[in-house]
């Protein structure tokens, strides 16, 4: 067996392969991996300023797990784009109405509202998805007035348009398609719906198509589609058997409501299917970019990693990752260990202000410890996805509730990568280790 070249270890010694008698290859690799430091790959810089000011960028979709700051990120990006001269609309699906408050509006509804942004070269508009109203608009657009009234009066439709699983995600896509088709906006920023899985937004159009093509829908529409008495006789035997089984499961009244709803929507299915396909393809079209938002927590980054993999599998354009609510220290010159040691020395020396100085040193030590943990999590993400650009955004002192707060976050999102108080690039929380 050929002997490998010596390896430099963390302790400065050299270890040649095969020097430990009787040691297995696996054991040797484990021993060397404990001694040799392998720096994480450096994250790529994420230039969000270029992204939102590029005229070819028409749609930015902010997505990620719930509670990571998608709504605030969406609003801040829209504000920055408007300040740069673009005509922007931000669509939120956040029922907490935080976007309206931060933009200085009393409320938002299903139509874009102009936001007064002093000094902006462009225009900023904001809206919040009204799921039922959007569904109603779709029904009106794809049916006659008489048929639309039948649909609106149907109890199953009333439940479907208000609370049916997946309806919110599909209607968000529907509204996005409407805004894009209008041609009024230079840029549309979408805050995706809060949900248990960040993938629901991507799945919504195809799920609607599968629903419309499902066995149950085909059986429920069979009598209406058969046409004439002869056709109904052919379809009625199978439908009767099917309806008896479903009636036991759903109840007779609900089955009748569903049947009436499906019959009323029969002529609209083609339009629904076409729009579902069109909205899905809109996500893959040049000019659309996904921005994944996460916090430096294991669950949020795990969801972000899963979403990145899905976007890659679907060949959808990923712009990068916004790592929100990080905790960079005021200085990186003093390590946590040295700060703790200095705090002990200050207390031992005593004197006026000793306790205050020791407290400040311990706060810094805690901040460095938190930042180190967050950087390890970020490095782990970058190791798994080295091609994904990263932008870190420090946690604000309080909730973002006005335009000034949004401007501060917009500056953190779009500022130059190396323009920070500590000199640490915005793609990192702590400086990279020396190699």
C-alpha positions in Angstrom: 0.0 0.0 0.0 1.4 3.4 -0.9 1.9 5.8 2.0 0.0 9.1 1.8 1.7 12.5 2.3 1.7 13.7 5.9 -1.3 15.7 7.1 -0.9 18.8 9.2 -3.1 18.6 12.3 -4.7 21.3 14.4 -1.9 20.8 17.0 0.8 21.4 14.4 2.1 17.8 14.3 2.3 15.5 11.3 0.6 12.1 11.0 1.3 9.8 8.2 -1.3 7.3 6.9 -0.7 3.8 8.4 1.5 4.9 11.3 -0.8 3.3 14.0 -0.4 -0.5 13.9 -3.6 -2.4 13.6 -5.7 0.7 13.1 -8.6 0.3 10.5 -9.1 2.8 7.7 -12.4 3.9 9.3 -10.7 4.4 12.7 -7.9 6.3 11.1 -10.3 8.7 9.3 -12.1 9.4 12.5 -8.9 10.1 14.3 -7.7 12.5 11.6 -11.1 14.2 11.3 -10.9 15.1 15.0 -7.5 16.7 14.5 -7.9 18.4 11.2 -10.1 21.5 10.9 -12.2 21.7 7.8 -13.4 25.3 7.4 -17.0 25.7 6.1 -17.3 27.0 2.5 -17.7 30.8 2.3 -21.3 31.8 1.5 -21.8 33.7 -1.7 -22.8 37.4 -1.4 -26.5 38.1 -2.1 -27.0 41.4 -3.9 -30.7 42.2 -3.2 -30.3 45.8 -4.4 -29.4 44.7 -7.9 -32.2 42.1 -7.8 -35.0 44.6 -7.1 -33.7 47.4 -9.2 -33.1 45.2 -12.3 -35.9 46.1 -14.8 -36.1 42.4 -15.9 -37.1 41.4 -12.3 -40.9 41.5 -12.4 -41.9 39.2 -9.5 -40.1 38.4 -6.2 -41.7 35.7 -4.0 -40.6 35.6 -0.4 -41.1 32.2 1.1 -40.1 30.1 4.1 -41.4 28.7 7.4 -43.9 30.6 9.5 -42.7 33.2 11.9 -39.4 34.0 10.2 -40.3 37.6 9.0 -41.5 37.0 5.5 -44.1 39.8 5.7 -41.6 42.4 7.0 -38.9 41.3 4.5 -41.5 41.6 1.6 -42.5 45.1 2.7 -38.9 46.2 3.1 -37.9 45.0 -0.3 -40.9 46.6 -1.9 -40.1 49.9 -0.1 -36.5 49.8 -1.3 -37.6 49.2 -4.9 -40.1 52.1 -4.8 -37.4 54.3 -3.3 -35.2 53.4 -6.3 -37.9 54.5 -8.8 -40.0 51.4 -9.5 -43.8 51.1 -9.4 -44.3 48.3 -6.9 -47.1 46.4 -5.3 -46.6 44.1 -2.3 -49.2 41.3 -1.8 -49.4 39.9 1.7 -51.4 37.0 2.9 -50.7 37.7 6.6 -53.9 37.9 8.5 -52.2 39.7 11.5 -52.3 43.0 9.4 -48.7 43.9 10.5 -48.0 45.1 6.9 -50.8 47.7 7.1 -49.5 49.0 10.4 -45.9 49.2 9.3 -46.9 51.1 6.1 -49.0 53.6 8.0 -52.3 52.3 6.7 -55.4 51.6 8.8 -56.1 48.4 6.9 -55.5 46.6 3.6 -58.0 44.8 1.4 -58.1 42.9 -1.9 -57.3 45.9 -4.0 -53.9 47.7 -4.1 -53.7 50.9 -1.9 -51.2 53.7 -2.5 -48.7 54.1 0.3 -47.3 57.6 0.9 -43.5 57.3 0.9 -41.8 60.7 1.3 -38.8 61.0 -1.0 -39.5 57.9 -3.1 -38.8 58.2 -6.8 -41.3 55.4 -7.6 -44.6 54.3 -6.2 -45.5 51.8 -3.5 -48.9 50.0 -3.3 -49.9 47.3 -0.8 -52.8 44.9 -0.6 -53.8 41.9 1.5 -55.4 38.8 0.0 -59.1 38.4 0.5 -59.4 34.7 -0.3 -63.2 34.5 -0.7 -63.4 37.7 -2.8 -60.7 36.5 -5.1 -62.5 33.2 -5.5 -65.7 35.1 -6.2 -64.0 37.1 -8.9 -62.7 33.9 -10.6 -66.3 32.5 -10.6 -67.7 35.7 -12.1 -64.9 35.8 -14.8 -65.6 32.2 -15.9 -69.4 31.9 -15.9 -72.6 33.7 -16.7 -74.3 35.9 -14.0 -77.0 33.2 -13.5 -74.5 30.4 -13.0 -72.4 32.6 -10.7 -75.4 33.2 -8.5 -76.0 29.5 -8.2 -72.4 28.9 -7.2 -72.4 31.7 -4.6 -75.6 30.3 -3.0 -74.2 26.8 -2.7 -73.2 25.9 0.9 -70.3 23.7 -0.3 -68.9 26.7 -2.3 -69.2 28.9 0.8 -67.2 26.5 2.8 -64.7 25.9 0.0 -64.0 29.6 -0.7 -63.5 30.4 3.0 -61.7 27.6 4.7 -61.0 24.7 2.4 -57.4 23.4 2.8 -55.2 24.8 0.0 -57.7 27.4 -1.2 -55.7 30.3 0.3 -52.5 29.2 -1.4 -54.3 28.8 -4.8 -56.0 32.1 -4.5 -52.7 33.8 -3.7 -51.4 32.4 -7.0 -54.6 33.5 -8.7 -54.2 37.0 -7.4 -50.6 37.0 -8.5 -51.6 36.0 -12.0 -54.2 38.9 -12.1 -51.6 41.5 -11.0 -49.1 40.3 -13.5 -51.6 40.2 -16.4 -52.7 43.8 -15.6 -49.3 45.2 -16.6 -49.5 48.1 -14.2 -46.6 47.1 -12.0 -42.9 47.2 -12.6 -42.4 44.8 -9.7 -44.7 42.5 -7.7 -43.5 41.3 -4.3 -45.4 38.4 -2.8 -45.5 37.4 0.8 -46.5 33.7 0.8 -49.2 32.3 3.1 -48.3 31.2 6.6 -48.6 27.4 6.6 -47.0 24.3 8.2 -45.1 23.6 5.0 -43.5 26.2 2.8 -44.1 23.9 -0.1 -47.9 24.5 0.0 -47.6 27.6 -2.1 -45.8 25.7 -4.9 -48.2 22.8 -4.8 -51.4 24.8 -4.9 -51.9 25.1 -8.7 -51.1 21.5 -9.4 -53.3 20.4 -6.4 -56.2 22.4 -7.9 -55.7 20.7 -11.2 -55.6 17.2 -9.6 -58.7 18.1 -7.6 -60.6 19.0 -10.8 -59.4 15.8 -12.6 -60.0 13.6 -9.6 -62.2 10.5 -9.7 -64.8 12.0 -7.4 -65.2 15.1 -9.5 -65.5 13.0 -12.7 -68.2 10.8 -11.1 -70.1 13.8 -9.7 -70.1 15.4 -13.1 -70.9 12.2 -15.1 -74.7 12.7 -15.3 -74.4 16.3 -16.4 -71.7 15.5 -18.9 -73.5 12.5 -20.4 -76.1 14.7 -22.1 -79.7 13.8 -22.6 -81.8 11.0 -21.1 -80.0 8.2 -22.8 -76.7 9.4 -21.6 -78.0 9.9 -18.1 -79.2 6.3 -18.0 -75.7 5.1 -19.0 -74.1 7.1 -16.2 -76.8 6.7 -13.6 -76.0 3.1 -12.6 -72.4 3.9 -11.7 -73.3 7.2 -10.1 -76.1 5.6 -8.0 -73.7 3.0 -6.6 -71.1 5.7 -6.0 -73.5 8.2 -4.3 -74.8 5.5 -1.9 -71.2 4.9 -0.6 -70.3 8.6 -0.4 -73.7 9.5 1.2 -72.8 7.2 4.1 -69.4 8.9 4.5 -70.3 12.5 3.9 -74.0 12.6 4.6 -76.8 13.0 2.0 -77.2 16.8 2.2 -73.5 17.5 1.8 -73.3 15.2 -1.2 -76.2 17.0 -2.8 -74.5 20.4 -2.1 -71.3 19.1 -3.7 -73.1 17.6 -6.7 -74.9 20.9 -7.3 -71.7 22.9 -6.9 -69.9 20.6 -9.4 -72.7 20.8 -11.9 -72.7 24.6 -11.7 -69.0 24.7 -12.2 -68.9 22.2 -14.9 -68.4 24.7 -17.7 -65.7 26.5 -15.7 -63.4 23.6 -15.1 -61.4 24.3 -18.3 -60.8 27.9 -17.1 -59.7 26.7 -13.7 -57.3 24.2 -15.1 -55.8 26.6 -17.6 -55.3 29.2 -14.9 -53.7 26.7 -12.5 -51.2 25.7 -15.2 -50.6 29.3 -16.2 -49.9 30.4 -12.6 -47.5 27.5 -12.0 -45.6 28.3 -15.2 -45.5 32.0 -14.1 -43.2 30.9 -11.3 -40.7 29.4 -13.7 -40.8 32.3 -16.2 -37.7 34.6 -16.5 -38.2 37.6 -14.4 -39.5 35.7 -11.4 -37.2 35.1 -8.4 -37.7 33.3 -5.1 -36.2 34.7 -1.9 -36.1 32.1 0.9 -36.4 33.7 4.3 -35.2 31.9 7.5 -34.0 32.6 11.0 -30.8 31.1 12.5 -32.7 28.3 14.1 -32.5 24.6 13.3 -36.1 24.1 12.3 -36.3 27.3 10.1 -33.1 26.4 8.3 -34.2 22.8 7.8 -37.3 24.1 6.2 -35.3 26.5 4.1 -33.0 23.7 3.0 -36.0 21.6 2.0 -37.5 24.5 0.0 -34.2 25.1 -1.8 -34.1 21.5 -2.8 -37.6 21.6 -4.1 -37.0 24.8 -6.1 -34.0 23.2 -7.7 -36.0 20.0 -8.5 -38.8 22.1 -10.1 -36.2 24.3 -12.0 -37.5 27.4 -10.4 -35.2 30.5 -10.1 -33.8 30.9 -6.6 -32.2 34.3 -5.8 -30.8 33.4 -2.4 -31.4 33.1 1.3 -32.2 36.0 3.7 -31.1 34.9 7.2 -33.2 37.1 9.4 -32.9 38.2 13.0 -29.3 37.4 13.5 -27.3 38.6 16.5 -23.9 40.0 15.4 -21.7 41.4 18.2 -20.7 45.0 18.4 -17.1 44.0 18.0 -15.4 40.7 17.0 -12.0 41.6 18.5 -12.8 40.1 21.9 -13.8 36.4 22.1 -16.4 35.1 24.5 -13.7 33.3 26.5 -11.5 36.4 26.8 -14.5 38.5 27.7 -15.5 36.2 30.5 -11.9 36.1 31.8 -11.7 39.9 31.7 -15.0 40.2 33.6 -13.5 38.1 36.4 -10.3 40.1 36.5 -12.3 43.4 36.6 -14.4 42.1 39.6 -11.3 41.0 41.4 -9.6 44.3 40.9 -12.7 46.1 42.2 -13.1 49.8 42.1 -15.8 52.2 40.9 -17.8 50.9 38.0 -16.3 47.4 38.3 -19.6 45.6 38.4 -20.9 47.6 35.4 -17.8 46.9 33.4 -18.0 43.2 34.3 -21.6 43.1 33.3 -20.9 44.6 29.9 -18.1 42.1 29.3 -20.5 39.2 30.2 -23.2 40.5 27.9 -20.6 40.6 25.1 -19.5 37.1 25.9 -23.2 35.9 25.7 -23.6 37.8 22.4 -20.5 36.1 21.0 -21.7 32.7 22.1 -25.1 33.3 20.4 -23.4 34.6 17.2 -21.1 31.6 17.1 -24.0 29.2 17.4 -25.9 31.1 14.6 -22.8 31.1 12.4 -22.4 27.3 12.8 -26.0 26.8 11.7 -25.4 29.2 8.7 -22.2 27.3 7.8 -24.1 24.0 7.9 -26.6 25.4 5.5 -23.9 26.7 3.2 -22.1 23.4 3.3 -25.3 21.7 2.1 -26.1 24.5 -0.5 -22.8 26.2 -1.5 -24.5 27.6 -4.6 -27.0 29.6 -2.6 -26.2 33.3 -1.9 -26.8 34.5 1.7 -27.7 37.9 3.2 -27.8 38.2 7.0 -30.1 40.7 8.6 -29.6 41.7 12.3 -32.6 41.5 14.7 -34.2 44.9 15.3 -34.4 46.3 18.8 -38.2 45.9 18.6 -41.0 45.1 16.2 -41.0 46.8 12.9 -44.2 48.9 13.0 -43.6 52.0 10.9 -41.9 53.2 7.7 -38.7 54.2 9.6 -38.4 50.6 10.8 -39.0 49.3 7.3 -36.3 51.6 6.0 -33.9 50.3 8.5 -34.6 46.7 7.4 -34.4 47.7 3.7 -31.0 49.2 4.3 -29.8 46.0 6.0 -31.2 44.0 3.0 -29.8 46.1 0.2 -26.7 47.7 1.6 -23.2 46.8 0.2 -22.0 43.4 1.4 -18.9 44.8 3.2 -20.4 47.9 4.6 -20.9 47.0 8.3 -19.7 48.5 11.6 -17.5 45.6 12.3 -16.3 45.0 8.7 -17.8 41.5 8.7 -19.5 40.9 5.3 -23.3 40.8 5.4 -23.3 37.3 4.2 -21.8 36.3 7.6 -22.5 36.9 11.3 -18.9 36.4 12.5 -15.6 36.7 10.5 -14.5 33.6 8.6 -11.9 31.5 10.3 -8.4 31.9 9.0 -7.3 28.9 6.9 
